[in-house]
């Protein structure tokens, strides 16, 4: 089981590393575009590149953030529950999360297939949309694995 946990963690870290490179790219592109606009030479398609890359940054950062429990928790009510009830609550919310991210991932695959079939591309740079949809779908499935690992930790009593 620990091998599975380590694999999910490494996969989450890989996606987060890609997100880190992507946010660095966004920052460099934006700064360069602002500087070049001063010289009347803006970078064509900056808006599209930032939009595509922004989706990658947000989507790919979710699994590791969830693994590290970096999201905001509102535990005003759950903090007052006994440990058993808190564990049940955590299991239920993780199950709902798995269902949600499976649904989102599956629909992103369907959207990606439609975009690939139609050949839809961005307006200025003619970049295809479907790789972003597929990448976000992969991220959703990795998030499902993170939530399943959380459920195993809850059942083992190792979560908190």
Secondary structure, DSSP 8 states (H G I E B T S, - for coil): -HHHHHHHHHHHHHHHHHHHHHHHHHHHHHHHHHHHHHTT---TTHHHHHHHHHHHHHHHHHHHHHHTT-S----TTGGGS-HHHHHHHHHHHHHHHHHHHHHHHHHHHHHHHHHHHHT-B-TTT--BSHHHHHHHHHHHHHHHHHHHHHHHHHHHT---
